[in-house]
Amino acid sequence: MDKLLEVNELTKQYFQGNVIARIVITAADRVSFFIKPAEIFTLAGESGCGKTTTAKVILGFEDATSGTIRHNGKLQTRKEKTWRTEGLQAIFQDPFCTFNPLRTVDRYFHETVQNFRLAGSKQEAIDRIDQKLRLVGLTYKEFAGKYPSEFSGGQLQRISIARALVTDPKLIIADEPVSMVDASLRMSIVNLFKKLRDELGVSILYITHDLATAYYVSDRIAIMFRGNIVEMGSVEQVLMNPRHPYSQLLRDSIPQADPKKRWTTTISLSELEQEEYMRQGCKFAGRCPDVVEACKGPAPTDISIDDVIVKCHKYSG
């Protein structure tokens, strides 16, 4: 199977106001991408660009307005969400919200083993849990009987990853998994993702606004802005030679430890987030330094340039 997950023309709309004065916000607008087995694919972009909304629809937490999702070659529908039983797990941004503070963390693991019928005895369950914990640098003895408050944020995030691994998933959706842990622990977590890909063949949908870790860990990357994927391709091509003006802006905004390369560009934020979402034509036109009259007309279409997909009127002529 060359495509473990395939998202095609996925659209998710939200409505504000009432029947008389209703505003439609398209949080994900005809989003299309695929993930191959043993691949780390990244959705990157600023807060509010539609990354998490896309993940929620894939996970079945939200219903798509239109579009299709295929997982393991099977079409997901409202009645049958294949992610529940066919090797898909999630890791969320805030490890402190992942676990109930009044429950010991080992109960989550044992319930998962029991619900998925992964062990025939309590000792077999403990052995399986211990095996997954060791993959993230912990042991069963270290966390058994303890509450979330007895762990650091980094430990809890690694425990979250271990819990996701209990069912032997082939795809993990990791939504900003390193944004709330110390900088010193970020590399250990992204290195773990690479280990899972290389040694266990696990694919990961990595959602982040951190281009530094995205460049380090990803095979391919898609840059999102206001519900649209504006550029997609190999991480080397997209981040080292960005073509879309928004991708260029993101890459240039990465801090560098060089006083001669201080940020001097002024970014105009004259439009509110809602206004950008509702803009006709290119949604980045209000900030784009290369804006032309065509950007205010029909929305740009996807254009292929050296195996990179770009949504920009600059390349349509």
C-alpha positions as CSV (number, residue, x, y, z in Angstrom):
1,M,0.0,0.0,0.0
2,D,1.6,3.3,-1.2
3,K,-0.8,5.5,0.7
4,L,-1.6,4.8,4.3
5,L,-3.8,7.9,4.7
6,E,-5.4,9.9,1.8
7,V,-7.2,13.2,2.3
8,N,-9.1,14.4,-0.7
9,E,-10.8,17.9,-1.1
10,L,-11.5,18.0,2.7
11,T,-13.6,21.0,3.6
12,K,-14.8,21.9,7.1
13,Q,-17.1,25.0,7.6
14,Y,-18.3,26.6,10.8
15,F,-21.2,29.0,11.1
16,Q,-21.5,32.1,13.2
17,G,-24.6,34.2,13.9
18,N,-28.2,33.2,13.3
19,V,-30.3,32.2,10.3
20,I,-30.8,35.8,9.3
21,A,-27.2,37.0,9.6
22,R,-25.0,34.0,9.3
23,I,-21.2,34.1,8.7
24,V,-19.5,31.0,7.2
25,I,-15.9,30.4,8.2
26,T,-14.2,27.7,6.1
27,A,-11.6,26.4,8.5
28,A,-10.3,23.8,6.0
29,D,-10.8,24.5,2.3
30,R,-10.4,21.6,-0.1
31,V,-7.4,20.2,1.7
32,S,-5.7,17.3,-0.1
33,F,-2.6,15.3,0.9
34,F,-1.5,11.7,1.5
35,I,0.8,10.0,3.9
36,K,2.9,6.9,2.9
37,P,3.9,4.0,5.2
38,A,6.9,4.8,7.4
39,E,6.8,8.6,6.7
40,I,6.7,11.7,8.8
41,F,4.4,14.3,7.1
42,T,4.1,17.7,8.6
43,L,1.3,20.3,8.5
44,A,2.8,23.6,9.4
45,G,1.6,27.2,9.7
46,E,0.6,29.9,12.2
47,S,-2.1,29.5,14.8
48,G,-5.5,29.5,13.3
49,C,-4.5,28.2,9.9
50,G,-6.6,25.0,10.0
51,K,-4.0,22.4,11.1
52,T,-5.8,21.1,14.2
53,T,-9.3,21.3,12.5
54,T,-7.9,19.0,9.7
55,A,-6.6,16.6,12.4
56,K,-9.9,16.6,14.3
57,V,-11.8,15.7,11.1
58,I,-9.3,12.9,10.3
59,L,-9.7,11.5,13.9
60,G,-13.5,11.6,13.7
61,F,-13.9,14.3,16.4
62,E,-15.5,16.6,13.8
63,D,-17.6,15.7,10.7
64,A,-16.3,17.0,7.3
65,T,-18.6,19.4,5.4
66,S,-17.4,17.7,2.2
67,G,-14.5,15.7,0.9
68,T,-13.2,12.2,1.6
69,I,-10.7,10.4,3.9
70,R,-9.3,7.0,3.2
71,H,-7.4,5.1,5.8
72,N,-5.8,1.8,5.0
73,G,-7.6,2.0,1.7
74,K,-11.0,2.2,3.3
75,L,-13.3,5.2,3.0
76,Q,-14.3,6.8,6.3
77,T,-17.9,7.7,6.8
78,R,-20.0,9.2,9.6
79,K,-21.3,5.7,10.6
80,E,-18.0,3.9,10.3
81,K,-14.8,5.7,11.4
82,T,-12.1,3.2,10.7
83,W,-9.6,5.1,12.9
84,R,-11.1,3.5,16.0
85,T,-10.0,0.0,15.3
86,E,-7.4,0.1,12.5
87,G,-4.2,1.5,13.8
88,L,-4.5,5.2,14.3
89,Q,-3.7,7.0,17.5
90,A,-3.3,10.7,18.6
91,I,-0.9,12.7,20.8
92,F,-2.2,16.1,21.9
93,Q,-0.5,19.4,22.7
94,D,-1.0,19.8,26.4
95,P,0.1,16.7,28.4
96,F,-1.4,18.1,31.6
97,C,-4.9,18.0,29.9
98,T,-4.4,14.5,28.5
99,F,-4.8,12.8,31.9
100,N,-7.3,13.3,34.6
101,P,-5.5,14.6,37.7
102,L,-7.6,12.4,39.9
103,R,-6.6,9.1,38.2
104,T,-3.3,7.3,38.2
105,V,-1.7,7.2,34.7
106,D,-1.3,3.5,34.6
107,R,-5.1,3.0,34.6
108,Y,-5.3,4.6,31.1
109,F,-2.8,2.0,29.9
110,H,-4.6,-1.0,31.4
111,E,-8.0,0.2,30.1
112,T,-6.5,0.5,26.6
113,V,-5.1,-3.1,26.8
114,Q,-8.4,-4.4,28.1
115,N,-10.6,-2.5,25.6
116,F,-8.5,-3.7,22.6
117,R,-8.0,-7.2,24.1
118,L,-4.3,-7.0,23.8
119,A,-3.3,-9.3,26.7
120,G,-4.6,-12.5,28.3
121,S,-3.5,-11.8,31.8
122,K,-2.5,-8.9,34.1
123,Q,1.2,-9.8,33.9
124,E,1.0,-10.0,30.1
125,A,-0.6,-6.5,30.2
126,I,2.2,-5.1,32.4
127,D,4.8,-6.6,30.2
128,R,3.3,-5.0,27.1
129,I,3.0,-1.6,28.8
130,D,6.5,-1.8,30.1
131,Q,7.8,-2.5,26.6
132,K,6.1,0.6,25.2
133,L,7.3,2.7,28.1
134,R,10.9,1.6,27.5
135,L,10.6,3.0,23.9
136,V,10.2,6.4,25.4
137,G,12.9,6.1,28.1
138,L,10.6,5.1,31.1
139,T,9.7,1.8,32.8
140,Y,6.5,0.4,34.4
141,K,7.9,0.7,37.9
142,E,8.6,4.4,37.4
143,F,5.0,5.3,36.7
144,A,2.8,2.6,38.2
145,G,0.3,4.0,40.9
146,K,1.4,7.6,40.3
147,Y,-0.8,10.6,39.5
148,P,-0.1,13.1,36.6
149,S,1.0,15.8,39.1
150,E,4.0,13.6,40.0
151,F,5.5,13.9,36.6
152,S,7.1,16.8,34.7
153,G,5.6,18.0,31.4
154,G,8.3,16.2,29.4
155,Q,7.6,12.9,31.2
156,L,3.9,13.2,30.7
157,Q,4.3,13.8,27.0
158,R,6.5,10.8,26.7
159,I,3.9,8.8,28.6
160,S,1.3,10.1,26.1
161,I,3.4,8.8,23.3
162,A,3.8,5.4,25.0
163,R,0.0,5.2,25.5
164,A,-0.5,5.8,21.8
165,L,2.0,3.0,21.1
166,V,0.2,0.4,23.2
167,T,-2.1,-0.6,20.3
168,D,0.8,-0.9,17.8
169,P,-0.6,1.9,15.5
170,K,0.6,2.4,12.0
171,L,-0.3,6.1,12.0
172,I,0.1,8.7,14.8
173,I,-1.4,12.2,14.6
174,A,0.8,14.4,16.8
175,D,-0.7,17.9,17.3
176,E,1.9,20.3,18.5
177,P,3.6,17.6,20.7
178,V,6.6,19.6,21.6
179,S,5.2,23.1,22.1
180,M,4.6,22.8,25.8
181,V,7.8,21.0,26.9
182,D,11.2,22.4,27.6
183,A,13.5,23.2,24.7
184,S,16.0,20.6,26.0
185,L,13.3,17.9,25.7
186,R,12.0,18.8,22.2
187,M,14.8,17.0,20.4
188,S,14.4,13.9,22.4
189,I,10.8,13.7,21.4
190,V,11.3,14.4,17.7
191,N,14.2,11.9,17.8
192,L,11.7,9.4,19.2
193,F,9.4,10.1,16.2
194,K,12.3,9.3,13.8
195,K,13.0,6.1,15.8
196,L,9.4,5.0,15.5
197,R,9.5,5.6,11.8
198,D,12.8,3.9,11.1
199,E,12.5,1.0,13.5
200,L,8.8,0.3,13.8
201,G,7.6,1.6,10.4
202,V,5.2,4.1,12.1
203,S,3.9,7.0,10.1
204,I,3.3,10.3,11.8
205,L,1.2,13.3,10.9
206,Y,3.2,16.0,12.7
207,I,1.3,19.3,13.3
208,T,3.4,22.3,14.3
209,H,4.2,25.9,13.9
210,D,7.9,25.2,14.7
211,L,9.7,25.0,11.3
212,A,13.0,24.1,13.0
213,T,11.7,20.8,14.4
214,A,9.7,20.3,11.2
215,Y,12.8,20.6,9.1
216,Y,14.7,18.2,11.3
217,V,12.1,15.4,11.6
218,S,9.9,15.6,8.4
219,D,10.1,13.8,5.1
220,R,7.4,16.0,3.4
221,I,5.7,19.1,4.5
222,A,2.6,21.1,3.7
223,I,2.3,24.8,4.6
224,M,-1.2,26.0,5.6
225,F,-2.7,29.4,5.6
226,R,-6.3,30.2,6.5
227,G,-7.6,26.8,5.6
228,N,-5.6,26.3,2.4
229,I,-2.4,24.3,1.7
230,V,-0.4,26.9,-0.1
231,E,2.8,24.9,-0.7
232,M,3.6,21.2,-0.3
233,G,6.6,19.0,-1.2
234,S,9.7,17.5,0.3
235,V,10.9,19.3,3.4
236,E,14.2,20.2,1.7
237,Q,12.6,21.9,-1.3
238,V,9.8,23.7,0.6
239,L,11.9,25.1,3.5
240,M,15.2,25.6,1.8
241,N,13.7,27.1,-1.4
242,P,10.2,28.3,-0.5
243,R,8.2,29.5,-3.5
244,H,5.0,30.8,-1.9
245,P,5.4,34.3,-0.3
246,Y,3.9,33.0,2.9
247,S,6.3,30.1,3.1
248,Q,9.1,32.6,2.5
249,L,7.8,34.7,5.4
250,L,7.7,31.8,7.7
251,R,11.2,30.6,6.8
252,D,12.6,34.1,7.2
253,S,11.0,34.5,10.6
254,I,13.0,31.7,12.2
255,P,15.4,33.3,14.7
256,Q,19.1,33.1,14.0
257,A,21.9,33.6,16.5
258,D,23.5,36.3,14.5
259,P,23.2,40.0,15.3
260,K,23.9,40.9,11.7
261,K,20.7,39.0,10.7
262,R,18.2,40.8,12.9
263,W,14.6,40.9,11.8
264,T,14.0,44.2,10.1
265,T,10.9,43.5,8.0
266,T,7.6,45.1,8.9
267,I,4.6,42.8,8.6
268,S,1.2,44.4,8.1
269,L,-1.7,42.9,10.1
270,S,-4.4,45.3,8.9
271,E,-6.9,42.5,8.5
272,L,-8.3,40.4,11.3
273,E,-8.2,36.6,11.2
274,Q,-11.9,36.4,10.3
275,E,-11.5,38.9,7.5
276,E,-8.7,36.8,6.0
277,Y,-10.7,33.7,6.2
278,M,-13.6,35.4,4.3
279,R,-11.4,37.1,1.7
280,Q,-12.2,36.2,-1.9
281,G,-9.3,35.2,-4.1
282,C,-5.9,34.6,-2.4
283,K,-6.3,34.8,1.4
284,F,-2.7,35.9,1.8
285,A,-3.1,38.9,-0.5
286,G,-3.6,41.4,2.5
287,R,-0.1,40.6,3.7
288,C,1.7,39.6,0.5
289,P,4.6,41.8,-0.7
290,D,4.1,40.4,-4.2
291,V,0.3,41.0,-4.5
292,V,-1.1,41.8,-7.9
293,E,-4.6,42.5,-9.2
294,A,-5.1,38.9,-10.1
295,C,-4.8,38.0,-6.4
296,K,-8.1,39.8,-5.7
297,G,-10.0,37.7,-8.3
298,P,-10.5,34.0,-8.4
299,A,-8.6,31.9,-5.9
300,P,-5.3,30.5,-7.2
301,T,-5.1,26.9,-8.2
302,D,-2.5,24.3,-7.4
303,I,0.6,24.5,-9.7
304,S,3.3,21.8,-9.8
305,I,6.9,23.1,-9.9
306,D,9.7,20.6,-9.6
307,D,7.5,18.2,-7.6
308,V,6.3,21.0,-5.3
309,I,2.7,22.0,-5.2
310,V,2.2,25.8,-5.0
311,K,-1.0,27.7,-4.7
312,C,0.0,31.2,-6.0
313,H,-0.9,33.5,-8.9
314,K,2.9,34.3,-9.3
315,Y,3.3,31.0,-11.1
316,S,0.1,30.8,-13.1
317,G,1.3,33.0,-16.0
